[in-house]
């Protein structure tokens, strides 16, 4: 009898232990500060807790200060694809976790995690980069070598060396400093790629110039000038050729940080320009985050997630802060942080996954390894380097334009002329949306993929991957002779006026097949008026946004009339979508898919289809969305 009771107690304790462990995978805010931050409860101390929460997972793979970060590979296309850990991968772990660790070490130089003294660990690992006998040894760049991932990581390392200079750099011996300078400058003074990568050379050259080393100042100034020429206005830089989060977590974040760390002292004329460009984004970019402060799943490297809000804290470095709502900026940054840290799929093996919420292979690029995700630490370094009495931390949290401006107008549009990017905010559903264009035929790591090919991207309806059998969401798919389907991926912007966003899409398999696209945004959805050319004899599918299935509860489906028009509706208990095939379609179906959606293994999309019989075919399609439980009325079509 005693043995049975003992077994029961042991079993109960094990179950409680497992539950406790599972609960710890989701970040919890201890003692929420609802007075300062009524929406998220997060203050600066909670941000430090969040940084430590993420670093705890990384340091669970470290037993001694000589151990590099060796993380388990996520199955799929990420590197190392041969399964053999390499020095570049380990360098990513070192340099990217430092974005979280360096601002903490600046305040807590004796910080320990997993019984490892972080300052001692990082200094040792930095020194070992120059040791040929170390597993993490990095050789000097050979004379004819081109740009590589090592350049990227050394650029990041330069930022952290400056951020926590008293802890990471100053304690090194002169010989150690000289070895590190020679190694890093061999990359910083080398070739780069004409995109955001120029900043990695800039930071390496600027840091060592700051420390009194002789650097190639002509190259440094040339790179600064080239980066500034990529600015297109309203907060957007081009990353050759895309307008995506790299405008923000690369150009704007790096430009603002460089100006504060080095620019005002070394090249004040360029620092002024970077800060002016940063100020521009305050009037447009915050609208790209929804009512809950959540970001849109859009563009490559989406696993960097909350790094999207990294330029917002830098606005606190502006000399003229007038007109900047810092309570809203922090609300967005904290909201985006919690969007992921409180999602149960965010961590696996104690580490952030490659994906959006959880692992999602269609959104992973081959240049990423498991450590790459710590690029999300950019928002920690831009925020936590600000002292606790800075306005970014002391302003009372508020919801900015979502409190009055957007609810009053029901629909708010922010169009940027230089980039032709359109941001839309929908008051009724609390969602944000982005429309852009993708001018490339290339099918690459990210070019020609769903990261850029959707007609629009929503904060509440993350994009679903397309399939060759013709299943498609927020795009057109056209049949090929082998009975597979190909979606449009090459877009040319044409015009935005009178609330109509116009583009032309060209089909890659036959460039004579084109479609003239016209998006008309309304309070509860989108009206599409599109004209397909030269596709006679082909089958065409079109899909609405997709809905994931939650908790095994099947997505409800129905048909009903809305203002006299037949609508097909799906409802997953959180949101509902409706599609009205007004003109040009033969069939409307609800298509169930497996493995195509970032939020659930099972998802549904309302899809229309037809076979084209003329050289010019006109489609009119109404796409509506509401929260679950709300009734559909004729007012939804006004």
Secondary structure, DSSP 8 states (H G I E B T S, - for coil): -HHHHHHHHHHHHHHHHHHHHHHTTS---SS--TTT-TTT---HHHHHHHHHHHHHHHHTT-SSTT--------SSSSS-TTS---HHHHHHHHHHHHHHHHHHHHH-TT-EETTEEHHHHHHHHHHHTT-TTSTT------TT----HHHHHHHHHHHHHHHTHHHHTTTS-HHHHHHHHHHHHHHHTS---SSTTHHHHHHHHHHHHHTT----HHHHHHHHHHHHHTEEETTEE--SS--STHIIIIIIHHHHHHIIIIIHHH-HHHHHHHHHHHHHHTTTGGGGS-TTS-----SS-GGGGGGGGHHHHHGGG-S--TT--HHHHHHHHHHHHHHHHT-TTSEETTEE-SBSSSB-GGG--TT--GGGGGGGGHHHHHHHTS-TTSHHHHS----GGGTTHHHHHSEEEEEETTTTEEEEEETTTTEEEEE--------SSSTTSHHHHSS-EESSS--B---TTS--SSEEEEE-TTS-EEE--EEEEEEEETTEEEEEEE-TT-TT-EEEEEEEEETTEEEEEEEEES-TT-EEEEEEEEEE--TT---EEEEEEETTEEEEEEE-SSEEEEEEEEES-SEEEEEEEES-BSS-SEEEEEEEEEE--SSEEEEEEEEEEEETT----GGGG-
